[in-house]
């Protein structure tokens, strides 16, 4: 892939070692590939357009395994999709609970 711009950054030795390990374990093609992806993700996350926002969440390994199992069983097409479904259901439940409380308050008057 040909890119028109080149930048130079300085990083710690520890960070460089971690990047090299990621390349050696075949997670990425090169350190430049990792940095390009990181920059693309940063720009996408912070340059929002439209009504959607991106949120990074740290998920405990056990919960992630459960989500992966649910996706493999066809509950959703991806982990991201499953999380959206879970959040939608949570929000709907919360709204219904609050509407019920308002209704109860109205009936008490």
SVG drawing of the C-alpha trace seen along z (x, -y; Angstrom):
<svg xmlns="http://www.w3.org/2000/svg" viewBox="-55 -15 70 38">
<polyline fill="none" stroke="black" stroke-width="0.4" points="0.0,0.0 1.5,-3.3 0.8,-6.2 1.7,-9.8 2.9,-11.0 5.7,-9.9 5.9,-10.9 8.6,-10.2 7.7,-9.4 9.9,-8.4 8.7,-5.6 10.2,-3.9 12.3,-0.8 9.6,1.2 6.9,0.2 9.2,1.0 9.8,4.5 6.0,5.1 5.5,4.0 8.2,6.3 6.6,9.2 3.3,8.5 4.9,8.7 6.8,11.8 3.7,13.6 2.2,12.8 -0.6,10.6 0.5,7.9 2.7,7.7 4.9,4.9 5.3,2.2 4.3,-0.4 1.1,1.6 0.4,1.5 1.0,-2.2 -1.2,-2.9 -4.0,-0.9 -3.7,-2.6 -3.8,-6.0 -6.8,-5.0 -8.7,-3.8 -7.8,-6.9 -9.0,-9.2 -12.2,-7.2 -12.9,-7.2 -12.3,-11.0 -13.6,-12.3 -17.2,-11.4 -19.9,-12.0 -23.5,-11.4 -25.5,-10.1 -23.2,-7.2 -20.3,-7.3 -17.7,-4.7 -16.8,-3.4 -13.9,-1.2 -14.8,1.2 -12.5,3.6 -14.4,6.9 -13.3,9.6 -12.0,12.7 -14.8,15.0 -17.5,12.6 -15.8,12.2 -15.7,16.0 -19.4,16.2 -20.1,13.5 -18.0,15.4 -19.9,18.6 -23.2,16.8 -22.1,15.4 -20.9,18.8 -24.4,20.2 -26.0,17.5 -27.3,15.1 -25.7,12.2 -23.4,11.7 -20.6,10.3 -19.6,9.5 -20.2,5.8 -23.7,6.6 -24.4,8.7 -23.2,5.9 -25.5,3.4 -28.5,5.9 -27.7,6.2 -27.5,2.4 -30.7,1.9 -32.5,4.5 -31.1,2.9 -32.2,-0.6 -35.7,0.6 -36.0,2.3 -34.8,-0.8 -37.2,-3.0 -40.1,-0.6 -39.2,-0.5 -39.1,-4.3 -42.5,-4.6 -43.9,-2.1 -42.7,-4.2 -44.2,-7.3 -47.5,-5.5 -47.5,-4.3 -46.9,-7.8 -49.7,-9.1 -52.1,-6.4 -51.2,-7.4 -52.3,-11.0"/>
</svg>
